[in-house]
Amino acid sequence: MPVHNRFFLQPDGKLNPNVLVSTGPLLSVKVSIPKELADLYTKEKKAIPAPKAGFALIDTGATRTGVDKSVITELGVQPVGIARTLTAGGEVEQNLFPAHFRFPGENINIDFSSVLGVNLTGHKVGKQSIIVLLGRDVLSRFLLVYNGPGGFFSISF
């Protein structure tokens, strides 16, 4: 089982737990259209949109995984349904979209029949946008260790 360790370091190379606190547990991710839709586009000789790259924030408070609405819309994916979800701001209706995630550092691919379309506008770490919230639906497949005092997290696929 592959293990991904993400350490947060100060400029002098020492572990810095405060960086993990301020950024959260992040993984590089590429979001694209799902394989089934890509196969249809290929059959119809349509251009397949380029994947959108950014960060996925591991969110143990989220039941379902969400993708920034602007990212999934730019890919041309149409909603497949609506879900009522409970957010910090109260209950809301959110569109559901099919999607494909690739985690380049781990060579992990996941096709989703539906993820929530969420508003992550402005959520950035450095110059890179957070485009995915990884919910417990995905985390149920993995082992996650969040070592706050050590300033790192590990995820096993």
Summary of the structure (lengths in Angstrom):
residues: 157
radius of gyration: 16.4
end to end distance: 5.8
largest distance: 53.8
contacts: 443
relative contact order: 0.28
helix: 17%
strand: 48%
